[in-house]
Amino acid sequence: MHRFRAPVALTAVAAAFALVGTPATAAATPFTAPVFKATHNSYSGNVDGAKGSNAYQLDHGVRFVEFDIHDNGYATAHDYGIGHGSPGDLVDHTGNPASSNLRDWLNVVGTWSAAHPTAAPIVVMLDLKDDLTDNPSSSAGNLAAVNQELQAAFGSRLLLAKNTPAERPRTRCAARCSRSSPATAARVPRTAATSATTPP
């Protein structure tokens, strides 16, 4: 089984532009240059460490959040489940969404971002714990469904890879992700997204 990583840090150029402010400077600042606060398993809050809710993390300068997602139950819930080993595993609902549905957690990030338009861009990394390529359609939870969730959560603030300059960061995932998933290899002025595959 492959693990797919899809950060919602919507691609380097838009993110750099939002951080620096001018197109000329943005083009000269690679996405890999800035240093910013990040949390791993951001959904776990105080269950697995002392991170607090996602809003608390964002309020305190975190600009990279990571969600593990599973497609278990997608056919009935029409959404991915957040959790470490399985949907709901190590998920802290205190101050966070009552559900473990990805849509609700992305909306927290999107709502916070919209309320803080001058904050630095937010990278949302989706660690796909299940192989979504075996899901035959978006109604079954394939990669197109991930893109639809990102579009629904971030709307016009999500900048797609196709709308950024041709020169992208040369990372292991940049080429593969943009071919397989147009929205996940993208960026947003307020939120960003990329994807990567890693061996099991």
C-alpha positions in Angstrom: 0.0 0.0 0.0 1.3 3.5 -0.8 0.9 6.5 1.4 0.0 9.7 -0.4 0.8 13.0 1.2 -1.3 16.0 0.2 -0.4 19.2 1.9 -2.9 21.9 1.5 -0.1 24.4 1.4 -1.2 25.3 -1.9 2.0 25.7 -3.8 5.1 27.6 -3.4 4.7 30.7 -5.6 1.4 31.8 -4.1 2.6 31.0 -0.6 5.8 33.0 -1.1 3.9 35.9 -2.6 1.7 36.0 0.5 4.7 35.9 2.8 6.7 38.5 0.9 4.1 40.7 -0.6 5.4 41.6 -4.1 5.5 39.4 -7.2 9.2 40.1 -7.9 10.2 39.2 -4.4 7.9 36.2 -4.3 9.5 34.8 -7.4 12.9 35.1 -5.8 11.8 33.4 -2.5 11.5 29.6 -2.9 8.8 28.0 -0.8 11.5 25.9 1.0 13.2 29.0 2.3 10.8 30.2 5.1 10.8 28.6 8.5 7.4 28.4 10.3 5.8 26.5 13.2 4.3 23.1 12.4 2.4 20.4 14.2 2.4 16.7 13.4 -1.0 14.9 13.9 -2.5 18.3 14.4 -5.9 16.7 15.1 -4.6 15.0 18.3 -4.5 18.2 20.3 -4.0 17.3 23.9 -4.6 13.6 23.5 -1.1 13.1 22.0 0.9 16.0 23.4 -0.1 19.5 24.4 -1.0 21.2 21.1 -4.5 22.4 21.9 -7.3 22.7 19.3 -6.5 23.6 15.7 -7.7 27.1 16.2 -5.5 27.4 19.3 -2.5 26.2 17.2 -3.2 28.7 14.4 -3.7 31.5 17.0 -0.3 30.7 18.4 1.6 30.9 15.1 1.4 27.4 13.7 1.2 27.6 9.9 1.6 23.9 8.9 -1.0 21.5 10.1 -1.1 17.8 9.2 -4.1 15.5 9.1 -4.0 11.7 8.6 -7.0 10.7 6.5 -8.6 7.3 5.8 -11.2 6.3 3.2 -12.8 3.7 5.5 -16.5 4.3 5.4 -16.3 6.8 2.6 -19.2 5.1 0.7 -21.6 5.8 3.6 -20.2 9.0 5.1 -19.2 10.6 1.7 -16.1 12.0 3.5 -12.7 10.9 4.7 -12.0 10.1 8.3 -9.4 11.9 10.4 -7.3 9.7 12.7 -3.9 8.2 13.4 -4.3 4.4 12.9 -8.0 4.6 11.9 -10.8 7.2 11.7 -11.2 8.7 15.1 -8.0 7.3 16.6 -6.2 9.8 18.8 -8.5 12.6 17.7 -9.1 15.4 20.3 -12.6 16.9 19.8 -12.1 19.4 22.6 -12.3 22.8 20.8 -12.3 21.0 17.5 -15.0 19.6 15.3 -17.3 17.0 17.0 -16.9 14.7 14.0 -13.8 13.1 12.6 -14.8 14.1 9.0 -12.1 15.7 6.9 -14.6 18.3 5.6 -15.2 19.7 9.1 -11.5 19.9 9.9 -10.7 21.7 6.7 -13.5 24.2 7.4 -11.8 25.0 10.7 -8.6 25.9 8.8 -10.5 27.8 6.1 -12.6 29.7 8.6 -9.6 30.7 10.6 -7.7 31.7 7.5 -10.6 33.9 6.2 -10.8 35.6 9.6 -7.1 36.4 9.6 -6.3 37.7 6.1 -2.9 39.2 7.0 -1.6 35.9 8.5 1.1 34.0 6.7 -0.1 31.2 4.4 -1.2 27.9 6.1 0.1 24.6 4.8 -2.3 21.7 5.3 -0.7 18.4 4.7 -3.0 15.5 4.1 -1.3 12.2 4.9 -3.4 9.7 3.0 -3.2 6.5 5.0 -5.1 4.5 2.4 -4.4 3.9 -1.2 -7.1 6.1 -2.9 -6.1 4.9 -6.4 -8.1 1.8 -5.8 -11.3 3.8 -5.4 -12.9 3.7 -8.9 -14.7 7.2 -8.8 -15.0 10.4 -6.8 -18.2 9.0 -5.3 -16.1 6.1 -3.9 -13.4 8.5 -2.6 -10.7 8.7 -5.2 -8.1 11.5 -5.6 -10.7 13.6 -7.4 -12.8 13.6 -4.3 -9.9 14.9 -2.3 -9.6 17.7 -4.8 -13.3 18.4 -4.5 -13.0 18.7 -0.7 -10.1 21.1 -1.0 -12.0 23.2 -3.5 -15.1 23.2 -1.2 -13.1 24.2 1.9 -10.9 26.9 0.4 -12.8 28.0 -2.7 -11.2 30.8 -4.8 -8.4 31.2 -2.2 -7.0 27.9 -3.4 -4.4 28.6 -6.1 -3.9 25.7 -8.5 -0.6 24.6 -9.8 -1.7 25.4 -13.3 -2.2 29.0 -12.2 1.4 29.4 -10.9 4.6 30.1 -12.8 6.1 27.2 -14.7 9.1 26.9 -12.4 8.1 24.9 -9.3 10.2 23.6 -6.4 12.1 20.5 -7.5 11.0 18.1 -4.8 10.4 14.4 -5.0 6.7 15.0 -5.0 6.2 18.1 -7.2 6.3 16.3 -10.5 4.3 13.2 -9.5 1.6 15.1 -7.6 0.9 17.6 -10.3 0.4 14.9 -12.8 -2.0 12.8 -10.7 -3.9 15.4 -8.9 -4.3 19.0 -10.2 -5.6 20.6 -7.0 -3.4 18.8 -4.5 -0.3 20.1 -6.2 -1.5 23.7 -5.8 -1.3 26.6 -3.4 -3.4 29.2 -1.8 -2.7 32.7 -0.6 -4.0 31.8 2.7 -3.8 28.0 2.5 -1.6 25.7 0.4 -1.6 22.1 -0.9 0.9 19.7 -2.4 1.0 15.9 -2.6 3.6 13.3 -2.4 3.8 9.6 -2.5 6.0 7.6 -0.2 6.7 3.9 -0.1 4.8 1.9 2.6 
